[in-house]
Amino acid sequence: MNSIIITAGPSYEPIDDVRRITNFSTGTLGCTLANLLTVSGFKVTLLLSEMASYRGNIKAKTIIPFGTGNSLLQHLQTLAQENHVAVLHAAALSDFKIHQMQDSQNRVLDHEKIPSDIPEIKVVLRPAPKVIRQLRGLFPNSKLVGWKYELEGDKSTALQKGQHQILACKTDACVVNGKSYGDGYGFCTANSEVLHLETPEKLAEHLTAWLK
């Protein structure tokens, strides 16, 4: 049975021991694909965010929870010791990590729980390491599919960013969606082909044929 990995849902990055920043993502698409591809005969390992709000049935053979982007990467490093036909990286990971918290006088706030009566707090963010850029090194023989969710620009701009991701991250394909793309999903491949798919079911159907 062909084994695949699917990542789904939003990661988070801690502000202190109580608070965190995260992305707006339910994990629904990743879970839906996991269900449909399981039914199609794949052995699916689903790496599902602890913060995903999807509450439907999940048919994946194995479900592994993750929190931060770093914890997801650690799970992927462990799974890389096995053979997988593909990795579908649909998780919405934080692009930034908390570098420092400061008050209005630029004094560092390093409390386990930052007091809520501080009148002004400055959050210093730095870019988080890109998990997708490490997938080819971890899974050199697997088909890799990234996601590109875009809000600004038009469909052409969104598809260009999908193609750029393929080249920059050495993946085999990218699924483009979001406000700038419009309804449905654009499936881009490394040879610049683009296929429009109207629904998650159509996307899963295409992935099944493409992976097999």
Stockholm file with secondary structure:
# STOCKHOLM 1.0

chainA/1-212         MNSIIITAGPSYEPIDDVRRITNFSTGTLGCTLANLLTVSGFKVTLLLSEMASYRGNIKAKTIIPFGTGNSLLQHLQTLAQENHVAVLHAAALSDFKIHQMQDSQNRVLDHEKIPSDIPEIKVVLRPAPKVIRQLRGLFPNSKLVGWKYELEGDKSTALQKGQHQILACKTDACVVNGKSYGDGYGFCTANSEVLHLETPEKLAEHLTAWLK
#=GR chainA/1-212 SS CCEEEEEESBCEEESSSSCEEECCCCCHHHHHHHHHHHHTTCEEEEEEETTCCCCSCCCCSEEEEECSHHHHHHHHHHHTTSCCSEEEECCBCCSEEEEEEEETTCCBCCCSSCCTTCSCEEEEEEECCCGGGGHHHHCTTSEEEEEEECCSSCHHHHHHHHHHHHHHHTCSEEEEESTTTCSSEEEEETTSCEEEECSHHHHHHHHHHHHC
#=GC SS_cons         CCEEEEEESBCEEESSSSCEEECCCCCHHHHHHHHHHHHTTCEEEEEEETTCCCCSCCCCSEEEEECSHHHHHHHHHHHTTSCCSEEEECCBCCSEEEEEEEETTCCBCCCSSCCTTCSCEEEEEEECCCGGGGHHHHCTTSEEEEEEECCSSCHHHHHHHHHHHHHHHTCSEEEEESTTTCSSEEEEETTSCEEEECSHHHHHHHHHHHHC
//
